[in-house]
Amino acid sequence: MINSLRTRGTNILSENGSIFLFAGLGLFLRFWQLGNKNFWLDELGVANAAFQSTISQTLSAANEHIMAMPLDYVVAWLTARISHAEGWLRLPEAIWGCLTLWAGYKLYTKLGDNQRVARLALLMLALSPILIEYSQELRFYAPLIFFFTYSMYLGLEAVEFSRPRDWLVFTLVTLLGIYFHLYTILAVGSVLLWLTVYFGKENWAQRRNSFALSALVLAAAFLVAMFTFGGVYAERKLSLFMYERFSTFLFTGLGWWPSFPASPSGWLLGTLFMLFALVGVLTCILRNSVGRTALLFYGMVLQIGMVILFDILRNYPLLARQIVMLAPTMIFFSARGVNWLIEQIIDRLKLTIKSPLLTIGVVILIILAAFPALNDYYQVKKGSQQDILSVLTEHWQTQESIHVEVGALEVFAYYWSRDSNKQSLVHALTPLDYNSSDKWDYPAPAWLVINYPPSELTEAALRSAGFVPFYMPPSNTLYPQMLWRRK
């Protein structure tokens, strides 16, 4: 029996079957329920830009968005020529997410000789909730993740072999990626660190000169992109931690903390990823502190620092999604940590059941740990517009005004205007007047749509103005709003 299981384990995890199995699982999860969720504010901004009649109008609208590079909007505009449905417009992002599985596996196999690490990393990549989330969101993060990951692979290839065509491909792919998202250029930092491994060795001058030429071209492309298409930034001073604490920025961006409302069991997968990543990083550094996997980690630290510096220089707050392109790289260290655990169990306990069967058990445990997190993700609602529409349809009277907090108003108007029977509700929507001396002092009867949860000051002001809560969003709502009424 044991020999039979061992043989099956070898067939599954030591041959190409596991690669296709894990990649197929990742493809399925990225397309599953692709159009089930409504657009939220930032997605709707991209959609409205894509709905423009011409490319020039789309790029003009994109220039109002922060960090918006043109190529992602061009793809969205081409997609919108066929349909405006949520699932269809998100289709390119899902494809980019699938391509990341391919790019990630190529990077994982390049980083080490252990094929088990590469396959385990591919499984984790397929199951990563944050990577699935951004593969199903109409924004520029899915192409960023792909191009950054693939550029890392191509950069390592170029440094190792230093053939002119390798440097050319790395430069062209990274340049293309920059015009999807500026942060693709951060892959150059890891390439620079990998270059130091070959200092003083054969063909060092050739490697150095090739890298310098590539970096010069990419820096020029970056500057042109930033000042031509970089979008608008806030003129007033914004706090670096205006929206997220540093821990949220770091742990969520690396794929360890859920980026959406999650149950306690939904934190299990990310916690395991984090613990194994710490083990993986430590083992890499202890085994060879200047090896290319250790340098990969140093590069991540450098890249996070560059993102923070860029936010400071451009007067923009930290957000976890700004470092989401590092999640596939951190998954490699998680896989290294899992592999180390497997090796320790085999070596110290001197098991007669060898690694293939033990690896199968680990794979099953990872999949089981992923189930609660993925279930939480697919159950999440984006915004409260549909629930609030149902409440107002039943209780709203024609003479009652509906005041909506800035940011949610566009989403509400977009979805409500689709129903010809709801036009009176659409006409009743007005933005909250934040310039008023008392922005909550609206004459009764009135409804207010406020982002949830409101601050203590906001809630106290609403209650003192005579408003009472009428609708509370469910706990699994991302970007939620609540409804207040004043009779």
Secondary structure, 3 states (H helix, E strand, C coil): CHHHHHHHHHHHHCCHHHHHHHHHHHHHHHHCCCCCCCCCHHHHHHHHHHCCCCHHHHHHHHCCCCCCCHHHHHHHHHHHCCCCCHHHHCHHHHHHHHHHHHHHHHHHHHHCCCHHHHHHHHHHHHHCHHHHHHCCCCCCHHHHHHHHHHHHHHHHHHHHHCCHHHHHHHHHHHHHHHCCCHHHHHHHHHHHHHHHCCCCCCCHHHHHHHHHHHHHHHHHHHHHHHHHHCCCCCCCCCCCCCCCCHHHHHHHHCCCCCCCCCCHHHHHHHHHHHHHHHHHHHHHHHHCCCCHHHHHHHHHHHHHHHHHHHHHHCCCCCCHHHHHHHHHHHHHHHHHHHHHHHHHHHHHHCCCCCHHHHHHHHHHHHHHHHHHHHHHHHHCEECCHHHHHHHHHHHCCCCCEEEECCCCHHHHHHHHCCCHHHHHHHHHEEECCCCCCCCCCCCCCEEEEEECCCCHHHHHHHHHCCCEEEECCCCCEECCEEEEEEC
